[in-house]
């Protein structure tokens, strides 16, 4: 992955990402997604690394999201990311930024 942050890809069978259930911090509540709609995940890919995973899916509409929540000033791997003060939402650990809320979501179709 390019950039300086760790990311993940969560695949969900769903046409509209705005229908995803969210938590109070703005991240997607993955526990509220039905098992039948969970299509797979590639977890925690650090900056500069890559990952692949084979997933067999039925035809339909899907979304892929990064659902990581990071404390402001810290990337997911604990390295300082800087420059994000005030960009996030309040959480019990202070300020954070939610990758999903920052637009890390895409739609795609399996045919």
PyMOL CGO cylinders between C-alpha atoms (Angstrom):
from pymol import cmd
from pymol.cgo import CYLINDER

trace = [
    CYLINDER, 0.00, 0.00, 0.00, 1.11, 3.53, -0.62, 0.3, 1, 1, 1, 1, 1, 1,
    CYLINDER, 1.11, 3.53, -0.62, 1.06, 6.22, 2.03, 0.3, 1, 1, 1, 1, 1, 1,
    CYLINDER, 1.06, 6.22, 2.03, 2.08, 6.09, 5.65, 0.3, 1, 1, 1, 1, 1, 1,
    CYLINDER, 2.08, 6.09, 5.65, -0.86, 4.35, 7.34, 0.3, 1, 1, 1, 1, 1, 1,
    CYLINDER, -0.86, 4.35, 7.34, -1.97, 0.78, 7.91, 0.3, 1, 1, 1, 1, 1, 1,
    CYLINDER, -1.97, 0.78, 7.91, -5.27, -0.14, 6.22, 0.3, 1, 1, 1, 1, 1, 1,
    CYLINDER, -5.27, -0.14, 6.22, -7.63, -3.09, 5.92, 0.3, 1, 1, 1, 1, 1, 1,
    CYLINDER, -7.63, -3.09, 5.92, -10.29, -4.15, 3.44, 0.3, 1, 1, 1, 1, 1, 1,
    CYLINDER, -10.29, -4.15, 3.44, -13.62, -5.39, 4.71, 0.3, 1, 1, 1, 1, 1, 1,
    CYLINDER, -13.62, -5.39, 4.71, -15.89, -6.75, 1.96, 0.3, 1, 1, 1, 1, 1, 1,
    CYLINDER, -15.89, -6.75, 1.96, -19.66, -6.62, 2.45, 0.3, 1, 1, 1, 1, 1, 1,
    CYLINDER, -19.66, -6.62, 2.45, -22.45, -7.68, 0.09, 0.3, 1, 1, 1, 1, 1, 1,
    CYLINDER, -22.45, -7.68, 0.09, -24.39, -4.43, -0.03, 0.3, 1, 1, 1, 1, 1, 1,
    CYLINDER, -24.39, -4.43, -0.03, -25.38, -1.98, -2.74, 0.3, 1, 1, 1, 1, 1, 1,
    CYLINDER, -25.38, -1.98, -2.74, -25.22, 1.27, -0.76, 0.3, 1, 1, 1, 1, 1, 1,
    CYLINDER, -25.22, 1.27, -0.76, -22.44, 1.94, 1.78, 0.3, 1, 1, 1, 1, 1, 1,
    CYLINDER, -22.44, 1.94, 1.78, -24.64, 4.48, 3.57, 0.3, 1, 1, 1, 1, 1, 1,
    CYLINDER, -24.64, 4.48, 3.57, -26.75, 1.50, 4.73, 0.3, 1, 1, 1, 1, 1, 1,
    CYLINDER, -26.75, 1.50, 4.73, -23.85, 0.12, 6.79, 0.3, 1, 1, 1, 1, 1, 1,
    CYLINDER, -23.85, 0.12, 6.79, -24.55, 0.20, 10.55, 0.3, 1, 1, 1, 1, 1, 1,
    CYLINDER, -24.55, 0.20, 10.55, -22.22, 2.56, 12.39, 0.3, 1, 1, 1, 1, 1, 1,
    CYLINDER, -22.22, 2.56, 12.39, -20.99, 3.01, 15.94, 0.3, 1, 1, 1, 1, 1, 1,
    CYLINDER, -20.99, 3.01, 15.94, -21.01, 6.31, 17.83, 0.3, 1, 1, 1, 1, 1, 1,
    CYLINDER, -21.01, 6.31, 17.83, -17.44, 7.00, 16.66, 0.3, 1, 1, 1, 1, 1, 1,
    CYLINDER, -17.44, 7.00, 16.66, -18.50, 6.73, 13.00, 0.3, 1, 1, 1, 1, 1, 1,
    CYLINDER, -18.50, 6.73, 13.00, -16.82, 3.40, 12.28, 0.3, 1, 1, 1, 1, 1, 1,
    CYLINDER, -16.82, 3.40, 12.28, -18.85, 0.53, 10.82, 0.3, 1, 1, 1, 1, 1, 1,
    CYLINDER, -18.85, 0.53, 10.82, -20.32, -1.82, 13.43, 0.3, 1, 1, 1, 1, 1, 1,
    CYLINDER, -20.32, -1.82, 13.43, -19.19, -5.08, 11.84, 0.3, 1, 1, 1, 1, 1, 1,
    CYLINDER, -19.19, -5.08, 11.84, -21.00, -7.11, 14.52, 0.3, 1, 1, 1, 1, 1, 1,
    CYLINDER, -21.00, -7.11, 14.52, -24.34, -5.84, 13.16, 0.3, 1, 1, 1, 1, 1, 1,
    CYLINDER, -24.34, -5.84, 13.16, -23.65, -7.03, 9.59, 0.3, 1, 1, 1, 1, 1, 1,
    CYLINDER, -23.65, -7.03, 9.59, -25.40, -10.34, 8.92, 0.3, 1, 1, 1, 1, 1, 1,
    CYLINDER, -25.40, -10.34, 8.92, -23.10, -13.32, 8.44, 0.3, 1, 1, 1, 1, 1, 1,
    CYLINDER, -23.10, -13.32, 8.44, -24.58, -13.85, 4.97, 0.3, 1, 1, 1, 1, 1, 1,
    CYLINDER, -24.58, -13.85, 4.97, -23.48, -10.37, 3.91, 0.3, 1, 1, 1, 1, 1, 1,
    CYLINDER, -23.48, -10.37, 3.91, -19.93, -10.59, 5.26, 0.3, 1, 1, 1, 1, 1, 1,
    CYLINDER, -19.93, -10.59, 5.26, -17.85, -11.39, 2.22, 0.3, 1, 1, 1, 1, 1, 1,
    CYLINDER, -17.85, -11.39, 2.22, -14.34, -11.45, 3.69, 0.3, 1, 1, 1, 1, 1, 1,
    CYLINDER, -14.34, -11.45, 3.69, -11.53, -9.30, 4.98, 0.3, 1, 1, 1, 1, 1, 1,
    CYLINDER, -11.53, -9.30, 4.98, -7.89, -8.50, 4.44, 0.3, 1, 1, 1, 1, 1, 1,
    CYLINDER, -7.89, -8.50, 4.44, -6.67, -7.25, 7.81, 0.3, 1, 1, 1, 1, 1, 1,
    CYLINDER, -6.67, -7.25, 7.81, -3.98, -4.74, 8.70, 0.3, 1, 1, 1, 1, 1, 1,
    CYLINDER, -3.98, -4.74, 8.70, -1.81, -4.14, 5.65, 0.3, 1, 1, 1, 1, 1, 1,
    CYLINDER, -1.81, -4.14, 5.65, 1.05, -1.87, 6.68, 0.3, 1, 1, 1, 1, 1, 1,
    CYLINDER, 1.05, -1.87, 6.68, 2.25, 0.97, 4.48, 0.3, 1, 1, 1, 1, 1, 1,
    CYLINDER, 2.25, 0.97, 4.48, 4.64, -0.28, 1.81, 0.3, 1, 1, 1, 1, 1, 1,
    CYLINDER, 4.64, -0.28, 1.81, 3.31, -3.85, 2.02, 0.3, 1, 1, 1, 1, 1, 1,
    CYLINDER, 3.31, -3.85, 2.02, 0.71, -5.73, -0.01, 0.3, 1, 1, 1, 1, 1, 1,
    CYLINDER, 0.71, -5.73, -0.01, -1.67, -8.60, 0.60, 0.3, 1, 1, 1, 1, 1, 1,
    CYLINDER, -1.67, -8.60, 0.60, -3.90, -10.82, -1.51, 0.3, 1, 1, 1, 1, 1, 1,
    CYLINDER, -3.90, -10.82, -1.51, -6.78, -13.11, -0.70, 0.3, 1, 1, 1, 1, 1, 1,
    CYLINDER, -6.78, -13.11, -0.70, -8.98, -15.28, -2.91, 0.3, 1, 1, 1, 1, 1, 1,
    CYLINDER, -8.98, -15.28, -2.91, -12.68, -14.86, -2.20, 0.3, 1, 1, 1, 1, 1, 1,
    CYLINDER, -12.68, -14.86, -2.20, -15.47, -16.74, -3.96, 0.3, 1, 1, 1, 1, 1, 1,
    CYLINDER, -15.47, -16.74, -3.96, -18.52, -14.52, -4.10, 0.3, 1, 1, 1, 1, 1, 1,
    CYLINDER, -18.52, -14.52, -4.10, -21.93, -14.78, -5.68, 0.3, 1, 1, 1, 1, 1, 1,
    CYLINDER, -21.93, -14.78, -5.68, -22.99, -12.23, -8.26, 0.3, 1, 1, 1, 1, 1, 1,
    CYLINDER, -22.99, -12.23, -8.26, -24.17, -8.98, -6.74, 0.3, 1, 1, 1, 1, 1, 1,
    CYLINDER, -24.17, -8.98, -6.74, -23.30, -5.55, -5.41, 0.3, 1, 1, 1, 1, 1, 1,
    CYLINDER, -23.30, -5.55, -5.41, -20.56, -5.16, -2.80, 0.3, 1, 1, 1, 1, 1, 1,
    CYLINDER, -20.56, -5.16, -2.80, -18.65, -2.51, -0.88, 0.3, 1, 1, 1, 1, 1, 1,
    CYLINDER, -18.65, -2.51, -0.88, -15.07, -2.60, 0.34, 0.3, 1, 1, 1, 1, 1, 1,
    CYLINDER, -15.07, -2.60, 0.34, -14.18, -0.40, 3.31, 0.3, 1, 1, 1, 1, 1, 1,
    CYLINDER, -14.18, -0.40, 3.31, -11.26, 0.37, 5.55, 0.3, 1, 1, 1, 1, 1, 1,
    CYLINDER, -11.26, 0.37, 5.55, -12.75, 0.32, 9.05, 0.3, 1, 1, 1, 1, 1, 1,
    CYLINDER, -12.75, 0.32, 9.05, -9.69, 1.16, 11.14, 0.3, 1, 1, 1, 1, 1, 1,
    CYLINDER, -9.69, 1.16, 11.14, -9.95, 3.80, 13.85, 0.3, 1, 1, 1, 1, 1, 1,
    CYLINDER, -9.95, 3.80, 13.85, -6.71, 5.54, 14.77, 0.3, 1, 1, 1, 1, 1, 1,
    CYLINDER, -6.71, 5.54, 14.77, -5.85, 7.80, 17.68, 0.3, 1, 1, 1, 1, 1, 1,
    CYLINDER, -5.85, 7.80, 17.68, -4.83, 11.22, 16.37, 0.3, 1, 1, 1, 1, 1, 1,
    CYLINDER, -4.83, 11.22, 16.37, -1.07, 11.40, 15.96, 0.3, 1, 1, 1, 1, 1, 1,
    CYLINDER, -1.07, 11.40, 15.96, -0.74, 7.59, 15.87, 0.3, 1, 1, 1, 1, 1, 1,
    CYLINDER, -0.74, 7.59, 15.87, -0.99, 5.35, 12.85, 0.3, 1, 1, 1, 1, 1, 1,
    CYLINDER, -0.99, 5.35, 12.85, -2.30, 1.79, 13.28, 0.3, 1, 1, 1, 1, 1, 1,
    CYLINDER, -2.30, 1.79, 13.28, 1.23, 0.43, 13.63, 0.3, 1, 1, 1, 1, 1, 1,
    CYLINDER, 1.23, 0.43, 13.63, 2.07, 2.88, 16.42, 0.3, 1, 1, 1, 1, 1, 1,
    CYLINDER, 2.07, 2.88, 16.42, 4.18, 5.24, 14.31, 0.3, 1, 1, 1, 1, 1, 1,
    CYLINDER, 4.18, 5.24, 14.31, 3.40, 8.94, 14.51, 0.3, 1, 1, 1, 1, 1, 1,
    CYLINDER, 3.40, 8.94, 14.51, 1.27, 10.09, 11.60, 0.3, 1, 1, 1, 1, 1, 1,
    CYLINDER, 1.27, 10.09, 11.60, 1.10, 13.77, 12.57, 0.3, 1, 1, 1, 1, 1, 1,
    CYLINDER, 1.10, 13.77, 12.57, -0.93, 16.53, 11.01, 0.3, 1, 1, 1, 1, 1, 1,
    CYLINDER, -0.93, 16.53, 11.01, -4.32, 15.15, 11.96, 0.3, 1, 1, 1, 1, 1, 1,
    CYLINDER, -4.32, 15.15, 11.96, -5.22, 17.12, 15.07, 0.3, 1, 1, 1, 1, 1, 1,
    CYLINDER, -5.22, 17.12, 15.07, -8.83, 18.20, 14.91, 0.3, 1, 1, 1, 1, 1, 1,
    CYLINDER, -8.83, 18.20, 14.91, -9.67, 15.91, 11.97, 0.3, 1, 1, 1, 1, 1, 1,
    CYLINDER, -9.67, 15.91, 11.97, -11.25, 13.17, 14.04, 0.3, 1, 1, 1, 1, 1, 1,
    CYLINDER, -11.25, 13.17, 14.04, -14.04, 12.49, 16.42, 0.3, 1, 1, 1, 1, 1, 1,
    CYLINDER, -14.04, 12.49, 16.42, -13.99, 12.33, 20.20, 0.3, 1, 1, 1, 1, 1, 1,
    CYLINDER, -13.99, 12.33, 20.20, -13.48, 8.88, 21.67, 0.3, 1, 1, 1, 1, 1, 1,
    CYLINDER, -13.48, 8.88, 21.67, -12.69, 7.52, 25.09, 0.3, 1, 1, 1, 1, 1, 1,
    CYLINDER, -12.69, 7.52, 25.09, -8.98, 7.73, 24.26, 0.3, 1, 1, 1, 1, 1, 1,
    CYLINDER, -8.98, 7.73, 24.26, -9.13, 11.31, 22.97, 0.3, 1, 1, 1, 1, 1, 1,
    CYLINDER, -9.13, 11.31, 22.97, -9.25, 12.36, 19.34, 0.3, 1, 1, 1, 1, 1, 1,
    CYLINDER, -9.25, 12.36, 19.34, -9.29, 9.75, 16.59, 0.3, 1, 1, 1, 1, 1, 1,
    CYLINDER, -9.29, 9.75, 16.59, -9.87, 9.48, 12.88, 0.3, 1, 1, 1, 1, 1, 1,
    CYLINDER, -9.87, 9.48, 12.88, -12.07, 6.85, 11.32, 0.3, 1, 1, 1, 1, 1, 1,
    CYLINDER, -12.07, 6.85, 11.32, -10.93, 5.61, 7.93, 0.3, 1, 1, 1, 1, 1, 1,
    CYLINDER, -10.93, 5.61, 7.93, -14.49, 4.80, 6.78, 0.3, 1, 1, 1, 1, 1, 1,
    CYLINDER, -14.49, 4.80, 6.78, -15.65, 8.32, 7.66, 0.3, 1, 1, 1, 1, 1, 1,
    CYLINDER, -15.65, 8.32, 7.66, -12.70, 9.75, 5.73, 0.3, 1, 1, 1, 1, 1, 1,
    CYLINDER, -12.70, 9.75, 5.73, -14.05, 8.16, 2.53, 0.3, 1, 1, 1, 1, 1, 1,
    CYLINDER, -14.05, 8.16, 2.53, -12.13, 4.90, 2.45, 0.3, 1, 1, 1, 1, 1, 1,
    CYLINDER, -12.13, 4.90, 2.45, -14.98, 2.98, 0.80, 0.3, 1, 1, 1, 1, 1, 1,
    CYLINDER, -14.98, 2.98, 0.80, -15.67, 1.77, -2.73, 0.3, 1, 1, 1, 1, 1, 1,
    CYLINDER, -15.67, 1.77, -2.73, -18.49, -0.08, -4.46, 0.3, 1, 1, 1, 1, 1, 1,
    CYLINDER, -18.49, -0.08, -4.46, -18.00, -2.92, -6.92, 0.3, 1, 1, 1, 1, 1, 1,
    CYLINDER, -18.00, -2.92, -6.92, -20.06, -5.53, -8.75, 0.3, 1, 1, 1, 1, 1, 1,
    CYLINDER, -20.06, -5.53, -8.75, -19.38, -9.26, -8.98, 0.3, 1, 1, 1, 1, 1, 1,
    CYLINDER, -19.38, -9.26, -8.98, -20.79, -10.76, -12.18, 0.3, 1, 1, 1, 1, 1, 1,
]
cmd.load_cgo(trace, "trace")
